[in-house]
């Protein structure tokens, strides 16, 4: 009975203080997450306020918050959606976690931490917080493509985090890590997911549909929560995160088609325990330790915000997302959360790290939790600012790149080319692993080998060391050349799939866009491969050497990329002249104001689209230009492209404008649009649809 009263007292204290602080923060128009963190500091043991909650009991309650938040996320993010975006978000997650692991290791070394502490630091700041993002998106009502992208990345990062925890536990306990042990761990995780999802798809949707047909909301809620906690317990019993189990349970429930109804029932319970979770984070903030290690807190917070923004934004753009979506995703994922605490706890429990690292991780999480809602809110204006400042060649490239990747994905697989692509990928991975193994082998074997050679030859140790490094460099050079050549060949295969060559004895009008695509893909492949090699070898080599070598390679390919974008701009200007000729012969009948013009093929300007189809055959690098007529009823009439922020808002590019006898090639954004103008739009299907909504007649109803 005493425990029950203690539970009630703690819950009353936490929710009461949280109610006051969140009300205050809402009054001053700040995110309520701030209020939860402040409430945690007030009821925690480190601030001199005479209100103390039992931290272990609050932590237990907060675990329920994590489970319910992840279950709610799963209800909104079905397994089918995850499978559709899996390859794309998986690549972004690998780029993000690899880059942040490297940044964290370098930052820790600069702070003078040990090698094992640096490894843990890299892992701590590598994983973004699903819980924080769910709350921030709900508060700011963020929806659409960016939510699918961000939550997909988060789920992939959670899977990477589970693998990281298994590896770090082995490392911290003194065991060696081999490719075999990592493979076994990954295989067990894949088997667990396959069994869980496979069995769940057979059972869970049927149960949910049967219960919903009873039309008893309380029964539906109880069954849903039972499935939620059952999934969490199943994952915990298998040695994985309760958050992963709850998310899968939510996704399985969503497959029943009743996700929205169940989400409405669960939302109140989820929000209450979600609040307890954020209060528990605030309780772990020790101002004294944070003040003693303020340099580390500031440095790591900066690394998390800047590093994650850059890594996610670039990764999202390279996988075919528009600049706005990529930037929003990058600015949304600039925080660390629950997995940082778990990883830090692993290090503490095994004695691999010192006591100060845990509160530093909590402080960095708290700071980045506070900055995340602000950055999400600023992502739109920041995208517009960056778009305006981009050089003209880059603006053209940004507008067309998405359409190339879309065409690459839409092109049917070639039975002869697919095996070649897979072979190149295997060769690239093999060269990267050989290079990493060579570097590690040289570092670990240098001292014993030097001793043996000196004893056998009587040559001075300095000469032997130089000879070993020269031999290692000679062995590494073919591997580096192989990585560059294989990445170039792979990029060329993919580019030919997106932009096929012209028939024999015909001028190849796609040559300039293809060169840009090859340069972009090769830059991405070399950077990703080099990043993986640097992350693997960083704990073994002197600080910064791998990063410097990778930086030189990236700089070289960046120069090649920049030159190719300049050629693309000239090609696009020439293509715009061909477009103007076609536009002058195009007659477009605009769709009525109350009709949906979102579908490219069925809209009122489909006649013009057919007339411009010849332009794609002559200039395939410009995508599929679509004509758009402006009428007096259009929202874009009387405004400039800069005022509309067309490219930054939608990702579409205006290649040309005709108005009677006048014409504008590649408008800069200062041109005022007039009634009767005919615009040639280029970009992905989604970008064109967005441009139509932004430019077109106001929707009725």
VOGU-3710 file (C-alpha; in Angstrom, 3 decimals, decimal comma):
1> xxxxxxxxxx> 0,000/0,000/0,000  2,879/2,299/0,797  4,309/1,766/-2,691  0,920/2,621/-4,215  0,817/5,871/-2,235  4,416/6,672/-3,277  3,478/6,054/-6,899  0,490/8,394/-6,584  2,589/11,076/-4,859  5,283/10,975/-7,533
11> xxxxxxxxxx> 2,816/11,036/-10,404  0,953/13,960/-8,791  4,172/15,907/-8,273  5,466/15,324/-11,813  2,207/16,144/-13,583  1,436/19,104/-11,295  4,790/20,810/-11,833  4,704/19,945/-15,543  1,241/21,515/-15,811  2,526/24,803/-14,351
21> xxxxxxxxxx> 5,720/24,972/-16,438  4,098/23,991/-19,730  1,302/26,507/-19,183  3,942/29,182/-18,622  5,867/28,218/-21,754  2,690/28,198/-23,831  1,891/31,692/-22,532  5,276/32,950/-23,735  4,840/31,010/-27,018  7,662/28,542/-26,527
31> xxxxxxxxxx> 7,565/24,776/-27,232  6,022/22,821/-24,354  9,004/20,445/-24,408  10,964/23,272/-22,766  8,429/23,249/-19,948  8,759/19,510/-19,417  12,557/19,756/-19,157  12,294/22,631/-16,665  9,747/20,619/-14,662  12,213/17,726/-14,572
41> xxxxxxxxxx> 14,965/19,982/-13,254  12,622/21,329/-10,557  11,595/17,887/-9,246  15,051/16,400/-9,824  17,862/16,038/-7,275  20,268/18,625/-8,708  18,392/21,933/-8,334  17,807/23,461/-4,903  14,008/23,418/-5,081  12,438/21,509/-2,156
51> xxxxxxxxxx> 10,410/19,241/-4,454  11,849/15,780/-5,053  10,421/12,960/-7,138  11,680/9,385/-7,032  13,851/9,217/-10,169  13,654/5,421/-10,535  9,856/5,513/-10,355  9,640/8,402/-12,825  12,035/6,587/-15,161  9,787/3,541/-15,066
61> xxxxxxxxxx> 6,806/5,705/-15,975  8,824/7,391/-18,720  9,430/3,984/-20,307  5,663/3,783/-20,796  5,853/7,168/-22,527  8,485/5,928/-24,979  6,436/2,815/-25,726  3,214/4,757/-26,325  4,916/7,434/-28,422  6,498/4,792/-30,642
71> xxxxxxxxxx> 3,198/2,899/-30,893  1,497/6,120/-32,010  4,221/6,662/-34,589  3,700/3,140/-35,912  -0,029/3,822/-36,310  0,829/6,686/-38,685  3,616/4,891/-40,534  2,518/1,579/-42,018  4,884/-1,228/-42,981  4,038/-0,761/-46,659
81> xxxxxxxxxx> 5,195/2,859/-46,482  8,376/1,805/-44,716  9,123/-0,816/-47,379  8,550/1,743/-50,148  11,015/4,278/-48,735  13,327/1,700/-47,113  16,257/1,739/-49,589  16,293/5,532/-49,772  16,028/6,244/-46,058  18,419/3,404/-45,291
91> xxxxxxxxxx> 21,120/5,066/-47,368  20,480/8,437/-45,698  20,608/6,822/-42,258  23,958/5,172/-43,058  25,388/8,492/-44,272  24,105/10,328/-41,195  25,245/7,825/-38,584  28,643/7,277/-40,255  29,327/10,998/-40,520  28,223/11,710/-36,946
101> xxxxxxxxxx> 30,240/8,799/-35,565  33,321/10,256/-37,231  32,574/13,816/-36,087  31,947/12,652/-32,531  35,199/10,685/-32,405  37,229/13,660/-33,672  35,504/16,045/-31,237  36,206/13,720/-28,286  39,859/13,384/-29,293  40,153/17,174/-29,428
111> xxxxxxxxxx> 38,763/17,254/-25,883  41,507/14,859/-24,770  39,283/11,861/-24,087  40,534/8,278/-24,387  40,077/6,245/-27,570  37,266/4,102/-26,122  35,509/7,209/-24,744  35,810/8,778/-28,191  34,209/5,705/-29,753  31,319/5,916/-27,291
121> xxxxxxxxxx> 31,014/9,658/-27,916  30,670/9,040/-31,650  27,961/6,456/-31,034  26,124/8,704/-28,544  25,684/11,575/-31,014  25,024/9,368/-34,062  21,348/8,548/-33,408  18,541/11,117/-33,533  15,580/10,995/-31,150  12,309/9,586/-32,457
131> xxxxxxxxxx> 10,468/10,631/-29,295  11,471/14,279/-29,577  10,624/14,423/-33,291  7,182/12,892/-32,739  6,409/15,567/-30,156  7,855/18,455/-32,203  6,023/17,447/-35,392  2,752/17,057/-33,495  3,110/20,515/-31,929  3,929/22,230/-35,224
141> xxxxxxxxxx> 1,528/20,104/-37,304  4,210/19,001/-39,748  2,768/16,599/-42,330  3,386/15,376/-45,856  6,438/13,930/-47,562  8,896/15,251/-44,971  7,268/13,238/-42,166  7,545/9,995/-44,161  11,183/10,738/-44,912  12,132/11,747/-41,354
151> xxxxxxxxxx> 10,340/8,870/-39,618  11,780/6,402/-42,123  15,299/7,654/-41,354  14,599/7,447/-37,625  13,458/3,839/-37,817  16,558/2,880/-39,806  18,738/4,734/-37,286  17,059/2,860/-34,440  17,997/-0,424/-36,128  21,577/0,831/-36,530
161> xxxxxxxxxx> 21,538/1,847/-32,845  20,569/-1,671/-31,797  23,502/-3,051/-33,804  25,806/-0,397/-32,309  24,779/-1,263/-28,747  25,540/-4,932/-29,343  28,977/-4,089/-30,768  29,854/-1,539/-28,072  28,838/-3,944/-25,307  31,351/-6,445/-26,679
171> xxxxxxxxxx> 34,056/-3,778/-27,066  33,518/-2,310/-23,590  33,660/-5,715/-21,929  37,056/-6,411/-23,486  35,896/-8,749/-26,245  37,115/-8,373/-29,793  34,859/-7,314/-32,637  35,151/-9,150/-35,927  33,233/-9,059/-39,193  31,766/-12,442/-38,223
181> xxxxxxxxxx> 30,386/-11,250/-34,878  28,877/-8,150/-36,484  27,325/-10,322/-39,195  25,840/-12,702/-36,637  24,362/-9,789/-34,661  22,858/-8,257/-37,797  21,534/-11,646/-38,895  19,806/-12,229/-35,551  18,184/-8,794/-35,752  16,983/-9,446/-39,322
191> xxxxxxxxxx> 15,586/-12,868/-38,320  13,748/-11,377/-35,335  12,196/-8,653/-37,503  11,196/-11,146/-40,193  9,496/-13,477/-37,697  7,835/-10,644/-35,760  6,508/-8,885/-38,851  5,593/-12,062/-40,720  3,590/-13,573/-37,869  2,147/-10,199/-36,919
201> xxxxxxxxxx> 0,784/-9,520/-40,409  -1,139/-12,774/-40,269  -2,612/-12,252/-36,796  -2,746/-8,599/-35,677  -4,807/-6,921/-38,457  -7,487/-9,610/-38,184  -7,733/-9,195/-34,416  -8,012/-5,428/-34,716  -10,703/-5,546/-37,412  -12,703/-8,065/-35,368
211> xxxxxxxxxx> -12,547/-5,895/-32,229  -13,403/-2,671/-34,094  -16,539/-4,304/-35,511  -17,805/-4,634/-31,923  -18,093/-0,817/-31,917  -16,974/-0,513/-28,273  -14,286/2,208/-27,993  -13,077/1,074/-24,564  -12,600/-2,514/-25,795  -10,726/-1,263/-28,860
221> xxxxxxxxxx> -8,460/0,865/-26,657  -7,697/-1,993/-24,244  -6,920/-4,440/-27,054  -4,741/-1,885/-28,863  -2,732/-1,103/-25,736  -2,406/-4,816/-25,044  -0,901/-5,305/-28,516  1,339/-2,272/-27,955  2,830/-3,515/-24,680  2,884/-7,085/-25,938
231> xxxxxxxxxx> 5,056/-6,038/-28,872  7,343/-4,077/-26,553  7,733/-7,077/-24,220  8,421/-9,400/-27,147  11,250/-7,147/-28,361  12,624/-6,785/-24,825  12,603/-10,543/-24,347  14,586/-10,955/-27,573  17,183/-8,486/-26,297  16,101/-5,458/-28,323
241> xxxxxxxxxx> 14,569/-2,065/-27,594  10,997/-1,758/-26,316  10,685/1,223/-28,662  11,316/-1,021/-31,674  8,708/-3,544/-30,530  6,105/-0,849/-29,890  6,694/0,732/-33,302  6,285/-2,595/-35,111  3,126/-3,301/-33,099  1,707/0,074/-34,141
251> xxxxxxxxxx> 2,580/-0,571/-37,789  0,893/-3,977/-37,663  -2,233/-2,410/-36,168  -2,157/0,240/-38,918  -2,242/-2,558/-41,538  -5,812/-3,265/-40,397  -6,915/0,036/-41,915  -8,166/1,279/-38,530  -5,044/3,228/-37,547  -6,719/6,652/-37,461
261> xxxxxxxxxx> -9,567/5,489/-35,238  -7,209/3,799/-32,772  -4,831/6,759/-32,770  -7,724/8,983/-31,682  -8,387/6,653/-28,734  -4,738/6,355/-27,682  -3,692/10,008/-28,016  -4,643/11,104/-24,472  -2,774/8,291/-22,715  0,189/8,727/-25,066
271> xxxxxxxxxx> 0,515/12,448/-24,395  0,373/12,020/-20,622  3,136/9,429/-20,418  5,075/11,220/-23,162  5,152/14,241/-20,858  6,551/12,049/-18,070  9,338/10,909/-20,413  10,518/14,469/-21,060  10,292/15,282/-17,358  12,541/12,283/-16,652
281> xxxxxxxxxx> 15,112/13,676/-19,105  15,061/16,982/-17,264  15,621/15,177/-13,941  18,952/13,858/-15,240  20,382/17,329/-15,923  23,037/18,113/-13,311  23,892/21,824/-13,673  27,141/21,374/-11,720  28,574/18,696/-13,991  27,319/20,537/-17,046
291> xxxxxxxxxx> 29,098/23,684/-15,862  32,316/21,752/-15,232  32,204/20,259/-18,731  30,643/23,208/-20,550  33,242/23,133/-23,321  32,352/19,533/-24,164  28,621/20,303/-24,000  28,913/23,323/-26,315  31,236/21,554/-28,759  29,154/18,381/-29,000
301> xxxxxxxxxx> 25,880/20,324/-29,254  27,345/22,305/-32,151  28,620/19,128/-33,808  25,193/17,493/-33,494  23,284/20,471/-34,910  25,671/21,337/-37,753  26,808/17,798/-38,555  23,368/16,193/-38,638  21,879/19,054/-40,627  24,591/18,792/-43,267
311> xxxxxxxxxx> 24,697/14,965/-43,440  20,922/14,440/-43,613  20,283/17,331/-46,016  22,956/16,228/-48,481  21,971/12,565/-48,187  18,273/13,322/-48,690  18,950/15,522/-51,726  21,271/12,995/-53,378  18,598/10,304/-53,077  16,197/12,444/-55,129
321> xxxxxxxxxx> 14,316/14,648/-52,653  13,817/18,322/-53,409  15,799/21,005/-51,588  12,945/22,032/-49,306  12,144/18,497/-48,137  15,851/17,713/-47,718  16,464/20,872/-45,684  13,408/20,293/-43,496  14,551/16,723/-42,826  18,072/17,916/-42,002
331> xxxxxxxxxx> 16,885/20,597/-39,592  14,403/18,190/-37,966  16,996/15,550/-37,073  19,447/17,823/-35,255  19,144/16,206/-31,825  20,007/13,119/-29,800  17,775/11,343/-27,319  16,921/8,069/-25,674  19,509/5,899/-27,441  22,247/8,308/-26,347
341> xxxxxxxxxx> 21,359/7,538/-22,711  21,303/3,779/-23,363  24,714/3,844/-25,079  26,194/6,006/-22,321  24,761/3,631/-19,693  26,458/0,685/-21,440  29,789/2,493/-21,192  29,278/3,354/-17,525  28,138/-0,118/-16,489  31,210/-1,719/-18,052
351> xxxxxxxxxx> 33,643/0,937/-16,788  34,667/1,879/-20,327  33,894/5,582/-19,823  34,182/8,013/-16,940  31,193/9,319/-14,967  31,149/12,767/-16,583  30,151/11,473/-20,041  26,602/10,521/-19,034  25,542/13,994/-17,797  27,296/15,533/-20,821
361> xxxxxxxxxx> 25,155/13,321/-23,071  22,020/14,353/-21,171  22,953/18,048/-21,423  23,582/17,783/-25,168  20,250/15,992/-25,538  18,492/18,721/-23,535  20,068/21,545/-25,564  19,308/19,908/-28,907  15,786/19,125/-27,693  15,301/22,845/-27,069
371> xxxxxxxxxx> 16,720/23,858/-30,462  14,839/21,265/-32,547  11,397/23,012/-32,594  13,094/26,316/-33,427  15,052/24,799/-36,304  11,949/23,056/-37,677  10,126/26,395/-37,660  13,059/28,142/-39,390  13,557/25,462/-42,071  11,202/27,149/-44,554
381> xxxxxxxxxx> 12,766/30,644/-44,442  16,262/29,106/-44,405  15,508/27,094/-47,555  14,307/30,225/-49,317  17,436/32,118/-48,266  19,762/29,360/-49,502  17,858/29,023/-52,769  18,270/32,723/-53,505  21,999/32,653/-52,768  22,812/29,628/-54,931
391> xxxxxxxxxx> 24,768/30,399/-58,136  22,688/30,110/-61,322  24,362/26,856/-62,492  23,593/25,228/-59,133  20,003/26,495/-59,223  19,546/24,810/-62,604  21,179/21,607/-61,371  19,028/21,511/-58,210  15,865/21,889/-60,282  16,713/19,095/-62,741
401> xxxxxxxxxx> 18,536/16,556/-60,548  15,355/15,254/-58,922  13,804/14,503/-62,330  16,888/12,476/-63,322  16,689/10,372/-60,144  12,945/9,938/-60,679  13,615/8,702/-64,219  16,342/6,393/-62,896  13,870/4,784/-60,499  11,093/4,572/-63,097
411> xxxxxxxxxx> 13,225/2,952/-65,802  12,539/-0,815/-65,984  15,429/-2,969/-64,811  17,685/-4,197/-67,596  18,474/-7,917/-67,304  22,039/-7,306/-68,498  22,715/-4,084/-66,575  21,424/-5,079/-63,119  24,074/-7,801/-62,593  26,744/-5,276/-63,629
421> xxxxxxxxxx> 25,479/-2,743/-61,076  25,450/-5,357/-58,311  28,961/-6,496/-59,271  30,270/-2,919/-59,110  28,691/-2,429/-55,689  30,320/-5,615/-54,409  33,695/-4,550/-55,825  33,369/-1,134/-54,191  32,559/-2,686/-50,812  35,397/-5,211/-51,199
431> xxxxxxxxxx> 37,981/-2,504/-52,009  36,771/-0,398/-49,078  37,023/-3,306/-46,609  40,462/-4,283/-47,923  41,660/-0,687/-47,556  40,314/-0,454/-43,995  41,888/-3,807/-43,108  45,239/-2,739/-44,574  45,258/0,498/-42,578  44,340/-1,247/-39,321
441> xxxxxxxxxx> 46,847/-4,018/-39,969  49,683/-1,543/-40,579  48,887/0,436/-37,434  48,571/-2,615/-35,169  51,506/-4,485/-36,686  53,943/-1,603/-37,105  55,693/-1,860/-33,735  56,212/-5,653/-33,567  57,211/-5,771/-37,233  59,651/-2,901/-36,755
451> xxxxxxxxxx> 61,286/-4,682/-33,817  61,699/-7,878/-35,834  63,106/-6,127/-38,901  65,534/-4,061/-36,848  66,754/-7,193/-35,097  67,109/-9,073/-38,374  68,707/-6,337/-40,525  70,340/-3,953/-38,020  68,744/-1,026/-39,881  67,685/1,941/-37,773
461> xxxxxxxxxx> 64,049/1,935/-36,522  63,308/5,247/-38,286  64,326/3,840/-41,686  62,321/0,658/-41,104  59,245/2,685/-40,105  59,522/4,816/-43,266  59,935/1,675/-45,375  56,829/0,128/-43,818  54,747/3,238/-44,479  55,987/3,398/-48,089
471> xxxxxxxxxx> 55,110/-0,271/-48,592  51,673/0,297/-47,062  51,106/3,312/-49,326  52,072/1,261/-52,396  49,637/-1,470/-51,356  46,879/1,064/-50,628  47,284/2,969/-53,916  45,713/0,268/-56,142  42,789/0,024/-53,709  42,249/3,802/-53,813
481> xxxxxxxxxx> 42,445/3,787/-57,603  40,029/0,853/-57,629  37,514/2,749/-55,483  37,704/5,773/-57,806  37,403/3,681/-60,979  34,629/1,417/-59,722  32,637/4,393/-58,442  33,032/6,058/-61,849  31,876/2,905/-63,652  28,912/2,478/-61,293
491> xxxxxxxxxx> 27,949/6,150/-61,682  28,127/5,803/-65,471  25,903/2,694/-65,452  23,281/4,495/-63,380  23,531/7,660/-65,480  23,013/5,735/-68,732  19,924/4,170/-67,186  18,498/7,587/-66,287  19,642/9,356/-69,481  20,108/6,756/-72,236
501> xxxxxxxxxx> 22,568/7,521/-75,051  21,380/8,580/-78,479  21,224/5,984/-81,263  24,305/5,504/-83,432  25,186/8,381/-85,785  22,903/10,721/-83,830  23,997/13,726/-81,751  23,854/12,879/-78,027  21,895/15,788/-76,551  21,937/14,158/-73,114
511> xxxxxxxxxx> 25,747/14,250/-72,877  25,994/17,415/-70,734  23,291/16,400/-68,202  24,745/12,898/-68,075  28,203/14,291/-67,244  26,708/16,216/-64,326  24,831/13,146/-63,116  27,968/10,988/-63,374  30,023/13,611/-61,484  27,339/13,872/-58,782
521> xxxxxxxxxx> 26,936/10,129/-58,315  30,701/9,538/-58,303  31,185/12,294/-55,738  28,482/10,708/-53,567  29,872/7,181/-53,934  33,467/8,180/-53,195  32,367/10,260/-50,207  30,186/7,483/-48,770  32,841/4,805/-49,296  35,560/7,021/-47,858
531> xxxxxxxxxx> 33,368/7,925/-44,916  32,818/4,260/-44,055  36,575/3,569/-44,308  37,386/6,588/-42,115  34,825/5,564/-39,481  36,212/2,013/-39,341  39,867/3,086/-39,160  39,554/6,287/-37,129  40,147/4,662/-33,709  43,434/3,223/-34,998
541> xxxxxxxxxx> 45,073/6,058/-36,972  46,407/9,423/-35,737  43,706/12,058/-35,456  42,683/13,714/-38,691  44,791/11,840/-41,258  41,925/9,843/-42,724  39,678/12,903/-42,689  42,322/14,969/-44,522  42,763/12,325/-47,233  38,999/12,002/-47,677
551> xxxxxxxxxx> 38,713/15,807/-47,795  41,279/15,996/-50,613  39,418/13,355/-52,645  36,068/15,079/-52,117  37,567/18,465/-53,033  38,918/17,068/-56,311  35,593/15,544/-57,328  33,793/18,720/-56,220  35,851/20,695/-58,744  34,854/18,212/-61,461
561> xxxxxxxxxx> 31,225/18,514/-60,356  31,327/22,335/-60,454  32,753/22,383/-63,981  30,076/19,986/-65,185  27,292/22,155/-63,694  28,647/25,135/-65,647  28,398/23,050/-68,841  24,868/22,031/-67,852  23,835/25,679/-67,525  24,994/26,380/-71,083
571> xxxxxxxxxx> 23,213/23,253/-72,292  20,022/24,316/-70,519  20,117/27,778/-72,113  20,410/26,187/-75,532  17,587/23,819/-74,654  15,423/26,705/-73,482  15,669/28,224/-76,957  14,319/24,987/-78,420  11,577/25,122/-75,798  10,639/28,654/-76,820
581> xxxxxxxxxx> 10,223/27,514/-80,409  7,983/24,676/-79,276  6,042/26,920/-76,904  5,337/29,424/-79,644  3,488/26,657/-81,548  1,753/25,273/-78,448  -1,905/25,929/-77,797  -2,913/25,198/-74,220  -6,443/25,102/-72,887  -6,295/25,806/-69,149
591> xxxxxxxxxx> -8,277/23,651/-66,775  -11,347/25,204/-65,135  -10,688/26,821/-61,786  -12,698/24,259/-59,814  -11,067/21,166/-61,325  -8,191/19,271/-59,836  -5,134/19,755/-62,016  -2,812/17,716/-59,890  -2,473/14,873/-62,412  -0,054/15,683/-65,168
601> xxxxxxxxxx> -1,597/13,517/-67,812  -5,266/14,429/-67,226  -5,079/18,181/-66,730  -6,434/20,737/-69,171  -2,987/21,468/-70,609  -2,439/17,873/-71,766  -2,591/18,955/-75,425  0,361/21,243/-74,870  2,184/18,493/-73,056  1,864/16,277/-76,110
611> xxxxxxxxxx> 3,132/19,092/-78,318  6,210/19,435/-76,081  6,924/15,716/-76,086  9,330/16,212/-78,980  11,421/18,497/-76,753  12,167/15,604/-74,414  13,375/13,492/-77,326  15,730/16,248/-78,464  16,774/17,398/-74,974  16,274/14,444/-72,597
621> xxxxxxxxxx> 18,305/16,114/-69,840  15,570/18,690/-69,289  13,165/16,077/-67,998  9,589/16,307/-69,271  8,848/20,037/-69,754  5,223/20,871/-69,038  3,474/24,017/-70,321  1,462/26,060/-67,843  -0,744/28,982/-68,988  -1,465/31,903/-66,665
631> xxxxxxxxxx> -4,980/33,334/-66,614  -6,351/36,334/-64,654  -7,708/33,877/-62,036  -4,305/32,285/-61,370  -2,609/32,945/-58,028  0,714/33,545/-59,786  -0,563/36,332/-62,036  0,949/39,703/-61,118  3,664/38,212/-58,897  7,325/37,522/-59,486
641> xxxxxxxxxx> 8,861/34,078/-59,209  10,858/35,347/-56,244  7,689/36,435/-54,444  6,119/33,055/-55,127  9,334/31,247/-54,055  8,422/28,698/-56,698  11,661/26,701/-56,759  12,256/26,668/-52,986  8,594/25,839/-52,228  8,018/23,158/-54,885
651> xxxxxxxxxx> 11,374/22,197/-56,431  10,108/23,014/-59,948  12,133/25,144/-62,396  10,771/27,602/-64,956  12,860/27,001/-68,075  11,217/29,613/-70,287  8,333/32,101/-70,481  6,561/33,283/-73,629  4,180/36,228/-73,781  3,172/37,058/-77,323
661> xxxxxxxxxx> 6,273/38,085/-79,252  8,385/38,324/-76,077  10,315/35,476/-74,486  12,424/34,933/-71,375  15,086/32,224/-71,153  15,781/30,770/-67,674  14,101/33,606/-65,739  16,030/34,892/-62,744  13,056/35,406/-60,448  12,613/39,164/-60,917
671> xxxxxxxxxx> 10,268/38,806/-63,898  6,658/39,610/-63,098  4,225/37,000/-64,358  1,318/38,279/-66,430  -1,996/36,938/-67,598  -1,475/35,153/-70,906  2,076/34,025/-70,092  2,994/30,466/-71,023  5,540/28,865/-68,688  7,648/25,774/-69,374
681> xxxxxxxxxx> 8,016/23,906/-66,060  10,529/21,150/-65,348  11,104/18,921/-62,341  9,804/15,775/-60,700  6,142/14,796/-60,892  5,604/16,013/-57,325  7,408/19,292/-58,081  5,207/19,978/-61,124  2,064/19,219/-59,137  3,229/21,589/-56,390
691> xxxxxxxxxx> 3,971/24,328/-58,935  0,499/23,966/-60,420  -1,088/24,384/-57,014  1,068/27,421/-56,261  0,564/29,112/-59,647  -2,903/27,937/-60,621  -6,441/29,116/-59,962  -7,614/29,278/-56,362  -9,365/26,043/-55,473  -13,082/26,394/-54,807
701> x> -14,360/24,729/-51,655
//
